[in-house]
Amino acid sequence: MRPGRYDTEAPIMQRTIDTSELARTGGEISGEYPLDAMERLGSLLSDRQGCVAWGLRGWRTRRADGVAEDFMTLILSATVRVPCVRCLGPVAVELSAERSFRLVGSEQEAERLDLDDQQYDVLAGGSRFDLAALVEDEAIMALPATARHERCEIPLAAASAAPVDEAAPRPGPFAALERLKNGAQNTDIIED
């Protein structure tokens, strides 16, 4: 299962899926989700051109006690442009993520079991599972903490600042404190 390349003619991604049916049949689905449809992710990007390619595979296993457990794996990839931490210009970064989930019946059960399960993230599945939100969440988590160009141009504001005289002596770190101290000695205190 590999997410496909972005195709401008691709249909809009279905927003919800039935996770039980996907796991029961061992189904695989894939598609593209346009960046301009993702508000939360889009707010972190320099622009919203392109899409996130994703693939989802479900499966069901039976425990020794006969109880069925549902699982799914999400793979996603994208090239996005984020602001450089130095110059704020756009930097192209590759997003890539693969995560497997154990599906349970409710949010309360997912919260309780997520702390115990070291192998899978636990999610509440169902017949109206929000696939679009999951793809967006995983894309946000795949973003780098900071992105920067190998070589940045000086930002316009810094380039237009007044030139610094390298020959002039620099004041010491306590110069302002010294001026404050000397200024305080020269003031008269008026008492009533």
C-alpha positions as CSV (number, residue, x, y, z in Angstrom):
1,M,0.0,0.0,0.0
2,R,1.5,3.3,-1.1
3,P,-0.1,6.6,-1.3
4,G,-0.3,7.9,-4.9
5,R,1.0,11.1,-6.4
6,Y,-1.1,14.2,-6.5
7,D,-3.4,14.4,-9.4
8,T,-5.3,17.7,-10.0
9,E,-8.2,15.7,-11.5
10,A,-8.5,13.4,-8.4
11,P,-11.9,13.5,-6.6
12,I,-12.3,15.2,-3.3
13,M,-11.4,12.8,-0.4
14,Q,-14.2,11.0,1.3
15,R,-14.4,12.5,4.8
16,T,-15.8,9.5,6.7
17,I,-15.3,5.7,6.6
18,D,-16.7,2.6,8.4
19,T,-13.7,1.3,10.3
20,S,-15.4,-1.9,11.2
21,E,-16.1,-2.8,7.6
22,L,-12.6,-1.8,6.5
23,A,-11.1,-4.1,9.2
24,R,-13.6,-7.0,8.6
25,T,-12.8,-7.1,4.9
26,G,-9.1,-6.4,5.2
27,G,-9.7,-3.4,2.9
28,E,-7.3,-0.9,1.5
29,I,-8.2,2.6,0.3
30,S,-6.1,5.5,-0.8
31,G,-6.4,9.0,-2.2
32,E,-5.3,12.6,-2.0
33,Y,-6.5,15.3,0.4
34,P,-5.9,18.9,-0.9
35,L,-4.0,21.1,1.4
36,D,-6.5,24.0,0.8
37,A,-9.1,21.8,2.5
38,M,-7.1,21.4,5.7
39,E,-7.6,24.5,7.8
40,R,-5.4,23.5,10.8
41,L,-2.5,22.3,8.7
42,G,-2.9,25.1,6.2
43,S,-2.4,27.7,9.0
44,L,1.1,26.3,9.6
45,L,2.1,26.4,6.0
46,S,3.5,29.2,3.7
47,D,0.9,28.3,1.1
48,R,-1.7,25.6,0.5
49,Q,-0.7,24.3,-2.9
50,G,-0.6,20.5,-3.3
51,C,-2.1,17.7,-1.4
52,V,-1.4,14.9,1.1
53,A,-1.3,11.5,-0.5
54,W,-2.6,8.8,1.9
55,G,-3.2,5.1,2.1
56,L,-5.2,3.2,4.7
57,R,-5.3,-0.6,5.4
58,G,-7.6,-2.4,7.9
59,W,-7.4,-5.8,9.4
60,R,-9.1,-7.9,12.1
61,T,-7.5,-10.4,14.5
62,R,-9.0,-12.8,17.0
63,R,-7.6,-13.0,20.5
64,A,-7.3,-16.3,22.3
65,D,-10.6,-15.7,24.0
66,G,-12.3,-15.3,20.6
67,V,-12.9,-11.6,20.8
68,A,-12.2,-9.8,17.5
69,E,-10.0,-6.7,17.5
70,D,-9.8,-4.2,14.7
71,F,-6.7,-2.4,13.5
72,M,-5.7,0.0,10.7
73,T,-2.5,1.5,9.3
74,L,-2.3,4.9,7.8
75,I,0.6,5.9,5.5
76,L,0.9,9.5,4.2
77,S,3.3,11.6,2.2
78,A,3.4,15.1,0.9
79,T,5.7,18.0,0.0
80,V,4.7,21.2,1.8
81,R,6.1,24.6,2.1
82,V,6.6,26.0,5.7
83,P,8.1,29.3,6.9
84,C,11.8,29.3,7.5
85,V,12.6,30.1,11.1
86,R,15.3,32.5,10.1
87,C,14.0,34.5,7.1
88,L,10.3,33.4,7.1
89,G,10.6,32.5,3.4
90,P,9.0,29.2,2.2
91,V,11.0,26.0,2.7
92,A,9.9,22.8,1.0
93,V,9.8,19.9,3.3
94,E,8.9,16.2,2.7
95,L,6.3,14.8,5.1
96,S,6.1,11.1,5.6
97,A,4.4,9.1,8.3
98,E,3.2,5.6,9.0
99,R,1.1,4.8,12.1
100,S,-0.9,1.8,13.2
101,F,-4.0,2.1,15.3
102,R,-6.1,-0.3,17.4
103,L,-9.8,0.5,17.1
104,V,-12.2,0.4,20.0
105,G,-15.9,1.2,20.5
106,S,-15.8,4.5,22.4
107,E,-13.7,7.6,23.2
108,Q,-13.7,6.6,26.9
109,E,-12.4,3.1,26.1
110,A,-9.7,4.6,23.8
111,E,-8.5,7.0,26.5
112,R,-8.3,4.2,29.0
113,L,-6.5,1.7,26.8
114,D,-4.2,4.2,25.0
115,L,-2.0,4.4,28.1
116,D,-1.6,0.7,28.3
117,D,-1.0,-0.1,24.6
118,Q,2.7,0.3,23.8
119,Q,2.4,-1.0,20.2
120,Y,-0.6,0.9,18.8
121,D,-2.3,4.2,19.2
122,V,-5.9,3.5,20.3
123,L,-8.7,5.3,18.5
124,A,-12.5,5.1,18.7
125,G,-13.6,3.6,15.4
126,G,-17.1,3.4,14.0
127,S,-19.4,3.6,11.0
128,R,-18.8,7.4,10.6
129,F,-15.1,7.6,11.5
130,D,-13.6,11.0,10.4
131,L,-10.8,9.9,8.1
132,A,-10.1,13.5,6.9
133,A,-9.4,14.6,10.5
134,L,-7.1,11.7,11.1
135,V,-5.1,12.4,7.9
136,E,-4.8,16.1,8.9
137,D,-3.8,15.2,12.4
138,E,-1.0,12.9,11.3
139,A,0.2,15.4,8.7
140,I,0.5,18.1,11.4
141,M,2.4,15.7,13.6
142,A,4.8,14.9,10.7
143,L,5.8,18.5,10.3
144,P,9.3,19.3,11.5
145,A,9.6,21.3,14.7
146,T,11.7,23.9,12.8
147,A,12.5,24.3,9.2
148,R,15.2,26.5,7.6
149,H,17.0,27.1,4.4
150,E,20.6,25.9,4.1
151,R,21.5,29.5,3.4
152,C,19.1,32.3,4.1
153,E,18.9,35.7,2.5
154,I,19.0,38.5,5.1
155,P,15.4,39.5,5.9
156,L,14.4,42.9,4.3
157,A,13.9,44.6,7.7
158,A,17.4,43.6,8.9
159,A,19.0,44.7,5.5
160,S,17.4,48.1,5.7
161,A,18.6,48.8,9.3
162,A,21.2,51.4,9.9
163,P,24.8,50.2,9.3
164,V,26.8,49.4,12.5
165,D,30.1,51.1,13.0
166,E,32.5,48.2,13.8
167,A,35.3,50.6,15.0
168,A,33.1,52.2,17.7
169,P,33.7,50.8,21.2
170,R,30.8,48.6,22.4
171,P,29.3,49.5,25.8
172,G,29.8,46.9,28.5
173,P,26.9,44.9,29.8
174,F,26.6,47.0,33.0
175,A,26.9,50.4,31.3
176,A,23.1,51.1,31.7
177,L,23.3,50.2,35.4
178,E,26.2,52.5,35.9
179,R,24.4,55.4,34.2
180,L,21.3,54.7,36.4
181,K,23.5,54.7,39.5
182,N,25.3,57.9,38.6
183,G,22.0,59.6,37.7
184,A,20.5,58.6,41.0
185,Q,23.4,60.2,42.9
186,N,22.8,63.6,41.2
187,T,19.2,63.9,42.1
188,D,17.9,65.9,45.0
189,I,15.4,64.4,47.4
190,I,12.7,66.8,48.4
191,E,11.2,66.1,51.8
192,D,8.1,67.8,53.3
